[in-house]
Amino acid sequence: MRKAGLIDGKPLTATRAMLERAKGDRGVEKKAKTLFHTYNYMEYETRFYFRAVSSRGILEVDLFTRKDLAAGRKEPRFRIFLDRERKDFESWNTVEQKWSRAKIDMLETGDNRYRYSYRGRNHATAETLRTVNRYLGTGCQKDVETAVLDFQAGIRKCALQEKHRLITDAIDGYMDMVPDRLPAGWEKFLSDRVQEHSIFYRKEEGTGYCTRCREYVCIPEGTRHGMQGKCTRCGAAATYRSWRKQKNTECRSRAALLQKCTDGVHFVYRQFHACFRTCQDKAYVPEVRVWEEYRNIFRIEGAGSIERSRAGYEWGTFRNTGIRRWCHEGTANHGGYNHGGMEKKSILYTGNLTRLLKDTTFRYVAVAEMIKGTGNRRIDVMEVLKDMQYKFPYEAFWKMGMREFCLERIRRGGERGLARIELHEGAKPWECLKMTREGMKQAVRLNATDRQVRIIQKAAETGTALTDEQVAWIDGHLGAHALLEYLGIQTAHRIIRYLNENLTTGDGLDNTMLHLWTDYLDMARQMGWDLRDRSVFFPQDAGRAHDEAAAAFTIWKDTEDAEKMKAKDKIMRRNAEGIRKIFHYSDGTYTIRVPECFLDFKHEGNAQHNCVATYYDRAVAGRCIILFIRKRQDPDRPFCTVEIRDVGGRLAIIQNRTAYNRAAPADAVAFMEQAVREAQQEAGRMAGENAGRSRRNAAV
C-alpha cells in the first residue's frame, strides 16, 4: 500500500457520546487467583471505540482506547488503513508517529490488556458498522475489530503461504509417498488393543452393556462400580460401571501403523490419536474419533541400521499462516498452554508386520510377536526398531525362551535396565550377560525378568549358584540389592533364613533394619573384620551392632594417614561444588547443606548418632550423594541426613533419616522429593547446554 497521502487528512476525533461513555466506565475491582499468587484487576465494560470513513477506495478505521478517552484525549491511538483492491493494510501510530504492519490484535495500545478485563463489546455506532461491513463485504454486521482482523488475517495467510511454498511443496512431495488405505483389520485392532472397554450395568436387572461386543450380558453377583472383570460373552477385559454413577466416559490413546511407501523403498511410521467416548444419552454406544498426528519416513538399510532419511512430520498449524497441514517435526503449533513435544509412544498395529518386514534385516526377528506381547502398553516404536536392528540380540534371547526379558526392554523403549549387557562379536549369549552357562539355563527356565537376570548376574560375580526358589525369593523381597555382594561370603540359604527370622515383619522385610544391617556389613568389611565368622556376619541385634560398628569405624577412620585424607577432601570439595549447582532448592522451612570434607561427615554422624561417616569414601568416588537438611531458623543444627543415588539415570532418595536413624517427618520427606525433582531438571538442563557447547566446539 502506498503510504503517501494517507495521513495528510485529519483523523476522525472522538464524539461527545464516546467521551462520556468512556468516563462513565469506571470499572469494577476484582480478584483473580493463579497457582502461585493472588492479584487484583479492573473489569471495564468497553475496551476499544471505533470510527470509520471510506474515501477513494481506502477504508480508514480509527481506534480509540477507553484509557485515552477517559483521560480526555480526543485523537485516536491508531489510524488503520485497509485497501481491498490491493489486499493490503497499514496502521499509523499517532502517539509514536510511526507505521506498523501488525494486525489489529497485535497493536500495542498502551492499555495493559493482560491486567484488565472487559465485559462488553467494542463500541461503534450503527453508521460505523455499516461502513466497515459494506467496504469489507462481510454481508453482516460484524464487530469492527472482528471484521478488520478477518480481513488482515486473510491477507497475511495468503502472503505467508506464498512465502513458504518451497517448504510446503517439499513436504507435500514426501507425504504423497504415504499410502492412502489403512489395513482391513485396523478397526478391530483399535477395539481390541487400544480402547479401554467398560460394562455399564444395572444391578437390579443383573445385566450390563459391553462396549466391546456391544451386547447386553449377565454380570456376576457382588459386582461393584469400578471393579475389573471380563465380559461373559466376548471375554474382553472391562471395567464395571454403574449407570447411576457413570454418565459418560472418555478414553484417549495413541495407535500406530507401519507401511511401505509407494516408492517401494521407504517405510512410514504413522501415529494416530484415538479418542473413545461413551454417553448415557446415546445408550453408551462408543463414539470413535481417530486422527493422524505424526509421520516418520525412514529406510531400512541391508547391513546397517534404520536410517531416518527424512525428518519426522507433525500435523498442526504451519508457522503463522493459520493453515493446518503437515509440518516438519518440532515446528507445528498445536495450541494450548506450554505445549510440549510430540508424544512418540503408541500401540503398534502388528497384523502386517511379518509380511512387511520379510525382505529386510528383520526377517528372522519375531517383531510382530514381540510387540504384540506388550499388549496395550504404549512403546517408542522407532527406538525399539533401532534397538532390534543393531543394539540388542532380541532374536537370540527370544528364541531361547527369555521372552519376559525381551518384552521389558521393549517396554522401556530399547533402554538398558538393571541387567549388565556387553555385546561382542562372536560372543555367546551367556557371555553377553556376564554369567555362567548354568546361570543362562536358569534364566531361560525362569523366563527371567530384567531384575531376576541381574540377581543371577550378581550371584555369578561372587561365584555363587542360586536355586530357582532363592532367585524368586530375592526378587520378591530384596531385588538387586547391595546385600547380594556378600553371597560369596555366606550362603544364600543362611542369608535368607536370617532375614526371615530377624528382619521380617508382618508386612515383609523391615527396610530400616535392612539398611542398618547392610551398613554394618560394609563398615565391618572396611575395618577388616572376619565376615566368614557367622557371629560377626549375623548379629543378634542388627541395630545395636550397627551403632557399635559406627563408633569403631569413626575411631578407625581417624587413624588413617592425614595426607591421604587431605587428598580425598580435595576431591570431596570439588564434588560438593558440582552438587550445589543442582541442589540449591529451599523453601520457607528447610534448606540443604552439602558436606565438603570428612569432618563434616564425622560431626553429622556424631550429632545424629548414625553411620554417615562410612559413606565418605562412596561420596568421594561419586557412587552416592550425601546431603544434610537444615531448618532455616537453625541452620547449624543437624536435622536430617539424606542419601541419594543415580538409579537408571534418575536421582532417587535411598535414605532420609533424623537422629538415631528414625524416619524423617512428612514435611521433610516432601521437601526432599521436591528438591530431587528440581535437581533432576537442572541436571538435564546443564547436560543439554554442555552437549550444545560440545557440538559448537566440534563445528569450529
N, C-alpha and C positions, 0 to 999 in steps of 0.2 A: 504494500500500500504506500502511495506517495504521501509523505508527511507534510510536504509543503502546502501551506494554506489551511491545514486542518484546524489549527488553534488560533488562526487570525481573528476569527469571530469571538465575541464574548461568550463565556459559558452561561448556561442557564443557572439562575440563582434560586435559593430556597424560597418557597412561598411562606406567607404568614401561617397558614394552616400546618405546614411541616414544622416550622419553628415551635409553634405552640404544642404540637403533639409530642415532639422530642423533649421539650422542657417539662411537660406533664408526666413523662415516662420516668418516674424516679426510681423504679426498680424495687425489688424485694430481696433482702439479705437471706441467703440460705446456707446450709451447712452440708458438706459432702465428706464422705469417708472413703479412704483408699486403704490398701493393705498396710501401709506404713504410717499414715498420719491423717489427721482431720483438718480441713480448711474451710473458710467461709468464702462465698462468692455472691455476686449480684445477678439476679434474674430480671431482665427487661422484657418489654412487650415487643419492641421492634429494633432491628439492628441497622438495616440499610433503608435509605429513602432514594427514590429514583425519579428523574425527569428525563424525557426523551424528545428528540426532534429529528425529522428526516429532511435532508436537503441535498440536492444534486447527486442523488444516488447513494449517499452516505448516511448511515444512521448513527447519530450521536446519543449515547446514553450517559447521563451524568449521575455519578454515585455520591451520595451524601451519607455520612455516618451519624448515628444517634449521638455519639460523643461530641462531634463537631457542632451539630445543630444545638445541642444543649448548652454549649459554650458560647452560642451566638454567632458562629461562623456561617455565612450565607453561601460561600463558594463551595463547589463540590470538591471532594477529595480526589476523584479521578474523572477524567473525560474519556469515555470508551468509544472508539470509532469502529464501525463494522461496515465492510464492503461485501455485499452478497455477490456482486458480479465477478470480482477478482478473487472471492473466497479468501479474505484476509481480514486482519484486525490489528489495531494498535491501541494502547492506553497511555494517556498523558497524566503524569503525577503532578498535580498543581502545587503540592507542598514542596516537593524536592526538585520540581522543574526538570523532569527527565521522562523519557519514553520508556515503556515497558511492553514486552511481548508475552507477559504472563496471562493466563486465563483469569477470569474474574474470581474464581475460588482461591487463587494463589496470590492475589494482590495484597500487599502489606498496607492495611487500612489504619493501623495505629490504634485499634480498639481492643488489643489483647484478647483475641477471640477465644483463647483457651481458659480465660479466667472469668468469662461471663457466659450467661445462658439467655436464650430468647424464646419466649412462649409463642409469640405470634409470627405472622409472615412479614416479609418486607413491605414497605409502604409505597404505593404508586397509585396515581389517580386513574380513573377509567380511561381517560384520554391517552395517558402514557401507555397503558396496557394495550390499547388498540393500535397505537403507533408501532410499538415493538413487535407485536404479533403479526400485524399486517406486513411489515417490512420483511420479517424473517420467514413468513409463510407458514407459521406453525398451525394455523387453522383453528386455534383455540386460545382462550385467554390464559396463557401460561404466566406464571410468576416471572417478572422481568429477569431476575437473576438466573432462573432455570432456563429461560429461553436463550439468553446470551451465552450461558455455559454450554448448552447443547450445540449451538452454532460454532462456538470456539473449539469444543472438543471434536466435532466432526472434521473441522479443518486440520487440527493438529493430528488427528488419527490418520488422515489421508497422507499428510506430509511425512509422518514417521514411517508409514507403510512403504512409501516410495523410497525413503532413505535407507531402509533396512532390507530392501528387496533382494540384494545379493546374499544376505544371510538366510532369509526365509526360503529363497529358491533352492539353496543348497540343502537345507533341512528337508524340504519337501521331496527332493530327489532321493534322499535316504529313506524317507517314510514311504515312498512309493514301492520300496522293496519288500515291505511288510505285507504278508498275506491278508486278505480281507476276511476269509472264513475262519470260524472257530471250530474245534473238533466236535463231532457228534455227541460225545459224552460230557461236554462242558457243563451243561446244566445239571446233570446228575452228580458231577463232581462238586459243584457248588453246594448242592443239597446234602451230599454225604459227608464231605470233609470240611467245608468252610462254614456253613451255617450252624449255629448253636440252636438245637431244637428244644421245644417245650411241649408239655401236655397240659392243656388248660382243662381243669376238671371241675365237676360239680359233685361235691362229696355226698350230697343227699341222693343223687342218682347213681353214683358208683361208676360213672363214665367220664372220659375226658377226650378232648380233641388233640390229636397228634399232628404237629406241624410238618413232620417228615412224610408220613403216608397220607396225611390229610383225611383221616378216618376217625370215627369215634371208637374208642377202645375201652375195655374194662380196666379199672385201676385197683391195685391191691388194697387190702384193709390197712388202716393206720397211715394212709398217705397224708403227708404234711406239706404245706406250702414251702417251696424252696428245696424239697428233698430230691436227690438224684436218683434216677432209675432208668428203666428201659421200656420201650413201647412193646406191649404184648403181641402186636401184630407184625410190625416191621423189624423189631429188635434194635432200633436206633437208640443211642443214649440220649436222654432227655431230662429236663428239669420239670418237676411237677409244680404247677402254678394254679392257685385257686382263682376262679373267675371273679370272685368277690374282692380279692386283694390286688390282682394284677389286671389293669385295664388294657395296657399295651406294653410291648417290648420293642427294643431295638438292638440289633447285633451288627457290629461293623468289623470287618476283617479285610485281609488282602490276599488275593489269589493271583497266581502267576502261570504263565504258559511259555514253553519253548517251542519255536517253529523254525523251519528252514525258510530263508528269504527267497524271493522269486528269482534272484540271480543265480541260485544254485550253489553259492559259495559261502555266503554268510548265514549266521543264525541270529535270531532275535529273541531276546527275553522280554516278555510283555507282562507288566504288572497291572492288576485291576483292583480298584477299591470297590468292595461289595458291602451293601447295606441291606439288612433284612429287617422288616418291620411287621409287627402284628398288632391289630387293634380289635378291641371287643366289638366295636360298632360294625366291623366288617367280618364278624364271625371268626376272627383270629386266622384267617387265610393269609399266609405270608405275602407281603409286597416286596419284591426283589428289585433293587436298583444296582446296576453294575456299570462302572465307567473306567476307562483305561487312563492311567495316570503316569506311567513310566515305561520307557523302552530302552533297551541296550542292544546295539547291533555289534556282533563280535564274530571272530573267525577262530576255528579250532585247528591249530597247526598240527601237522602229522607227527613230528618228533619233539615238539616243544610244549608250550603251554597255551592256555586260552589267551588270545590276543584281542584286546579291545580296540579294534581297528577304527571304530567310530566312537565318539563320546556318547554318554547317555543323554536321553531326551525326556523332558517333563512336559506334561500338559498344563498350561496355565496362561496367564496374561503376558504377552510378549512386550518386553521393555515398557514404555509408557504409551503404547498405542491403544490400549484398551481392547485389543484383539486377543481372543483366546485361541491358542493353537499350540503346536509342538514347538518347544524351545530347547536350547542347549541346557543340559543339566546344570542346576545352580543359578540360572538366570531368570527362571519363571517366577512371576509374582502370584502366590496362591491366596493372598489376603489373610486377614486375621492378625491378632496381636502377637508379636515376637515369633513369627512362623519360622520353624527350623528347617533343616534339610529334609529331603525326601526319605521316608522310611523305606528301606530296601528289603526288609524281611517279609516273606509271604509264604503261603501254602502252595506248593507247586503241583500242577496237573501232571500225572505220571502215565496216563493212558497211551501217549505217543512216544515216550522216551526211548524204549527199546528199538523201535523202528527208526526213529530219528537219528540215533547215535550209532547205528550198526556199522557205518563205514568210517567211523572216527576212532581215535585212540581210546575211546570209552567202550568199545565194543565188547571187551571182556569183563567190564565192571558192571555189577548189578545195580546200576544207578537208580532205575525205577523202583526196584525192590527196597533199596536202602531209604530213599526219600519217602516212599510210601510208609515205611516203618516208623517215621516220625509222627504219623497221624495228623492231627490238626494243629501241630506245633509249627509256628512260622519260623522260617530259616532264611539266612542270607544266601540265596541260591548261587549267585555269581561267585562268591567267595568259596562256597563249598565245591563248585565245579573246578575252580582253580586248584583247590587243595587236593581234590581227587586226581588231578592231572599230573602234578609233579611234586607235591609236598609229602603225601602220606599214602602208604600202600593199602588202601581200603580193600582192594581186590583180595590180597593175601589173607588179611585178618578176617574178612567177611567169610571167605570160603573155609577157613579153619574153624569157624564157629564162634569167634569173638564179636558177635553181632551187636551186643549192647555197647561195647567199647566203641565201635564204629558209629553207632547211632548217636551216642553222646557227643562225639566230635562233630558230627553233622549239626546237631542242635546248637553247638557253640559257634557255628559258622566257620568251621575249619581251624579254630584256635586250639592251641595246646592246653591240656588240662593239667591234672596233678601228675600223671604218669610221665616219666622221663623217656624221651624218644631220641635216638641218634641213628639217622639213616646213612648207610654207607653202601657203596657199590658192591654188590655181591654178598651183602650181609644176610644172615639168616634172620627170620622173624624174631626169635628169642634174643638174638644179639642186638637187634634194633631196640628192643625193650630192656636190654641190660639185665637179663635174668637167665636162669638155667633152663635147659630143655624140659626138665621136670616141672619147673615153675610155669613154663609156657603151656604144658599139658594141663596143669591145674587151672590156669586162666581160661583155657578152652572148655574144660569140664564145667566150670562155674558160669560160663558165659559172662565173664567178669566185667564189672563196671570200671570206669576210669579210676575210681578210688581203690577198688579191690586190686587192680593192676599195680597201683603204687604201693599197696601194702605188701604184695608179693615181691615187688622190687626191693623194698626196704629189708625184707627178710633175706633176700639174696645178697644184699650188701653186707649183711652180718654173718653170712654163711649158715643161715637157719632155714629149715624147711617147716612150713606151717601146714596143718591139716586143713581140709575144706571147712570143717566146723570152726576152727580157730580163725580162719580168714573171715568167715561170716560174722563171728562174734566181734572181732576187732573192727570190722566195717560198721557194724550196728552200734557199737559203744564208743569207740575211740576215733575211728577214721585213720588217716595217715598221720598219726600223732608222733611228736618227737620221742615219745617213750619207746617207739619201735627201734630206736637206735641201740637200745640195751638188750635186744634179743640175743645177741651173741654172748652175753654175759650170764644171763639166767634164761631158762627155758620159757617158751611161751605158755606152757601149761601152768608153771608156777606163777608167772606174772598175772595171768587171767584169774587164777584162784585167789591170789592176794587182792586183786581189785574187787572181786565178788565178795570176799569176806570182810574187807576193811574199808573200802572206799565207795561202796554202793548203798544207796538209799532206796526208798520205795519208788522214787521217780527215775531211778537209774544211777549212773555214776555221779558222785559229788564233784563237780568241776573245780570248786575251790580247793578241795583236798587233793585232787589230781594235780593241779598246778603246784601246790606245795610239795608234793612228793617228787614231781619231775624236777623242780628247782633244787630240792635236797640232793637228788642223784647227780645233778650237774655240778653242784658245789663239791660233793664228795669226790667226784671224778677229777676235778681240777686240783683238789688237795691231795690226790694220790691214795685215797682210801681204797681198801680191797673190796670192790663191789662183788667179787665172787663169793664173799662171805655172806651167807643168807641173812645173818643177823644185821649186817650193815645194809644190804640191799632192801630188805623187807622189815623196816622198823615197825614196832608195835603201835606207836603213835606217830603218824606222819607229820602232824602239826608241830609237836614238841621236837621231833628230830630235825625238822626244818629250821626252827628257831635256834637250836644248839649249833647246827651246822653253819648258819648265817653268822653267829658270833665268832665261831672258829675261823670262818673264811675271812672275816674282816681283819682279824689278827694276822692271819697268814698273808693277806694281801699287803698289809703294812710293811711286811719284812722284805718285799720284793725290791729289786735293785732300783735305786732312786732315779738313775739316768734313764732306765727303761721306762719308768712311769712318766718321766718328763716327755719322752718321745711320743708316748701314747696320748698324753694330754694335748700335745700339739695337734695330733690328728683329730682328737675329740673336739677341740675348739674349731677346727676347720669344718667338721661335720655339723657342729652346732650353728655355725653361720649359715649354712645352707638350709638347715631345718627351720631356722627362724624366718626365712624368706617365705615359707609356705604356711607355717603355723603361727600366724600373727592374729588369729581371731580372739576376741574378748567380748564380754557383754557387761551389763551393769553389776553383775555379781562376781564373776570369775575372770581370771586371766591365766595365761600359760607362761611358764618359765622353762627354758631349755638348759639342761646341765652342760657344763663345759669341761669339767675335769673330774678326776676320781674322787677328790674331796667332796664335790657336790653330791656324787652318788653315795659316799660314805655317810655324810651328815644326814641326807634324806633317809637312808636306811636306819640309822640310829634313832632319829626322831620318830619315824613311822613304825619301827620295830618290824621291818621286812628285809628281804634279801636283795634289794635293788642294786647293791654294790656288786653282786655277782653278775649283773648284766652289763657291767662296764666294758668287758672285752667284746661282747657281742655288739654293743653300741659303737665301739671304735671300728669294728670290722664292717659296720653298716648292715648287720643282719637284723637289727631292730632299731626302733626309735623310742627313747625314754623321755617322757615329759612330766613336769610337775604342775599340777593345778593349784593355784593360789586364790584365796579370796582377795578381792580388790581392796577391802578395808584393812586386811592384814597380810600384805604380800610376802613377808619374810617368814611366815609360819607355815610349815608343811601341812598340806590338807589331803591331796590325792596324788598317787603315783600311777602313771599310765604307761603301758607297753603297747606299741603299735608296730605292725609288720606289713610287708608287702605280700598280699595273697592274690596270686593270679593277676598282677598288675594293678590291684586296687588296695588302698590303705585300709587296714582293718584293726579295730581295737581288740587286743588279746586280753589285756587285764586293765582294770580301773579300780584301785583299792585305796581305802583310807588306812588309818593306823591299825596294826595287828591283822593286816590282810582282810579287813572287813570290806563288804561290798560298798561301793560309792553310793551316795544318795542319788535319788532320781534326777534332781535338777543338775547335778554334776555329770551324770551319765548323758543327759540330753545336751548339755553344753559341749561335751567332748564329741558327741556324734555330729553336732553342727560344725565343730572345729575341723573334724576329719573331712566332712563334705567340702568345706571352704578350701582346705589344703589340697584335696584332690583336684578341684577346679583350677587352683593356682598352679599346681604342678603341671597340669595339662596345658595351661596357657604358656608357661615357661618353656615346656618341651616344644610347643609349636613355634615359638619365637626362635629357639635355638636351631630348629630344623630349617626355618626360613633363612636364618643368618648363614647356616652352612651352605644352603643352595646358592645364596648370593655370592659367598666367597668362592664356591666352586665355579660359578659362572665367570667371575673375574679372573 
